[in-house]
Amino acid sequence: MRSYRFRREKVYRRRRAGIFVVLVFLIACVAYFLFFRGSGNSNGVAVNTPTPSAATDSPTPVTPETTPEPTPTPTPEPKGTYTESHGFLPAIGSLPPSGKMDELRAMVEDFIGKQSGRYGVTFIDLATGESFGINDKEEYIAASTSKLPMNLLLYIKIESGEVDPDMMLEYKPSHLEYGTGIIQNSPYGTKYSVRETSELSLRKSDNCGINMIIELLGIENIRQYIVDLGGVVYYDKRHRSCPYDMALVAQELYRRYLSNPAVYEKMIEDLENTDWSDRIDALLPDHVRVAHKIGNQTRTANDVGIVFASHPYVLSVMTEEVDFGTACKKIAEMSKMIYEFVEGYAAEQAE
């Protein structure tokens, strides 16, 4: 009986050992299936993985190499400002030089050399920063072109918060100056806002209005401002200036317009809608906007402004000892000649 039990225990041990071996084998097969089949491609085809050597602790999964997407080159920001009224305007000197200034200067010099009287001209291509001058630092009667720097200083004070554009100014006997404008027809004591007074002094060249602005700002501050811009003629009681100084003012207005269109757009708009269109803007295409300020006296016809051409530019012209009507026509002809020349080289640069 004991011998029988012993034999049966030996049989059971052999069976258990066999079952254990079978289980180990099945587990190994399942592990093999999961590991090697699981590392195959998406179509179910196994990837041949090298068998690790005895020195390798564990197999390292193979990660397929991918080519990184190229980083797109960012488009450079344009050097300039988008404005509601004029679209994109290039910053001063942001475009390559045209190399055409000597040729343009020669054309203008030849043109004014044929005229009677004295002409001074300053030209600045605001897009390229190129410029030239002809007799432009000699003194001329400023006439109403002086209202341009006075109003620019006013707007600078508005921008800084020193002047409230809605503040009321009272028209007084000390402001009376006959000539252009409508305030002279108002009774003393009539009040105008700073913004209204500025508008009248630019659109209608109102003499009384500019005297109200001068009283607000202080004449010495205005004179110093022109000097600080780089002006070469001191604007004293003789009321004289030069094309170069007024061109600097127009260039500064353009720069400030680009830096803060919300503030300076009103001043630009007023200069584009004056009662005079017989000089710089007279013969230009209707779509070309010109922000300018004229100056009139018996034998003086002046005009200075910004021409919003393909390359915006400043043109400042002063005259003396001329026939007024003839000088206005000649300034218009010269302006048209300059505009067509600038459009020509601007188109070449754009190609």
Secondary structure by P-SEA (a helix, b strand, c coil): caaaaaaaaaaaaaaaaaaaaaaaaaaaaaaaaaaccccccccccccccccccccccbbbbbbbbbbccccccccccccbbbbcccccccccccccccccaaaaaaaaaaaaaacccbbbbbbbcccccccccccccccccccccaaaaaaaaaaaaaaaccccccbbbbbccccccccccccccccccccccaaaaaaaaaccccaaaaaaaaaaccaaaaaaaaaaacccccccccccccaaaaaaaaaaaaaaaaaccccaaaaaaaaacccccccccccccccccccbbbbbcccbbbbbbccccccbbbbbbbbcccaaaaaaaaaaaaaaaaaaaaaaaaaaaac
